[in-house]
Amino acid sequence: MRQPSTIHASSSAPIKLLIADDSWVFRHILRDIFKKVHRIEIVDDAANGVEALEQIIQWKPDVLLLDMEMPIMDGITTLQHLMIHTPTPTIVFSSLSQEGTTRAYDAMKYGAVDFVAKSSFFKGSDMAADNELIIKKVFNAAAVTVQTIDPMQAVSGQCEKNEPQQLVFCEDCGARNIVDMRTYLLVGSALCFQCGDELKLGQQEKLRRMSHVIIIGAGEGGFVNLLQIIPALCPEMGAAVIVIIHDEAEKVASFVDYLGSISAVNVVRGQDGLTMEGGSCYIFSAGERVSFSPYSGHFALRVGFDSYLNHASGKQGAINMTLLSAAPLLKEKVAGILLSGSENDGIKGMEAIRHFKGQAIALDPARCLCKEMTRQLLRKFPGIAVPDEQGIVGAIRGLEQQHRKLVVTA
């Protein structure tokens, strides 16, 4: 169970920053970066996780900069303790990993709001730009409302599986078969143990087909939100989930691999020509222009390619394009959801979703590392905010109940 924790940093009071890193040199580098920023105050620093937890109780910082590799108590263990007892917006550093790796996603899964590779501070390139970036990340982190996360819950997810077994009589020989539905949904078929003929599972087959579509748009900071949403979805759901992430294709591909390893739903790197199925999550980068095409009674994904930054020069953004393609085809059987992002994308698409009687949902900006995307949407449709990621999961489950008996055919 997660409880909200309100962040007290305001526009007038300085942001209280705590640094936890076993390297005195790196702590000194960070102090030099922030000492000229009047709205950020370094309250203390720690050389390991145990010291960090003690100082968090003493200082109640607005943001924690946390090293992953420390003696006595490492970053992940510190983060797990922190998010149970005193949830604090945390930016994680690592000397071993670049952004987009398993280690970064592990930290985000356990509650970190952002991630920075230490190597960026020693690579000898544009140090001013790197310094500006970490300052921006601290300001963004201080404005996020964080919540308690049980590490066991983060590992196992919250997927509620319905009807794990079903009794099926073979139409040919009459044998009584107990079918494990999780295996059936993964394999796509079940055979009679006595005669070997394929069993017909009737209504359960509809759950493999698509009852509705959920399109999720995410930008900077959206990985954190998605790590709390997708693992909580169930493979038995009739929805096909499309996720558009405003980031580079390589990072999106590594995220798909990680997300698939911790999720019960089928997580797929989206490709041109795939037929959408219920219980599957198809993920694309913003350089891929996704649309929907009727195909043999189903809907196929069609993918074109473009620079993921081109929409800033006047082209329609990737989230808008996907929503605009889905809205007139699927009408009330499509929902759009916007998460964290600094991009100007998704508003026109959400207008189309609502025009064709679909559902538009926005994550509360308080839960977004970058708030511009959802704030723009809420200015247009102020009543569609959902307070947190578990609220998003609840909304998706509500849509599942609403559309459960339907099958979308082209």
Protein Blocks (a to p, Z undefined) as FASTA:
>chain_A
ZZddddfbdfkbccddddddfblklmmmmmmmmmmmmkbccfbdcfbfklmmmmmmmnop
abdcddfbdghiafklmmmmmmmmmgcddddddfkbcehiaklmmmmmnopabdcdfklm
mnopafklmmmmmmmmmmmmmmpccddddfklmmnopadcehkbccdddfklopacdddf
klmmmnopacdfklopacdehjmmmmmpcfbdcdddddehklmmmmmmmmmpcfkbmbdc
dddddddfklmmmmmmmmmmmcfbdcddddehiacdehiacdddfkbccddddeehiacd
ddddddfklmmnopacfklmmmmmmmmmnmmmpccdddddfbdehjlmmmmmmmnopacd
dddfklpmblklmmmmmmmmmmlccfblmlmmmmmmmmmmmmmmpccdZZ
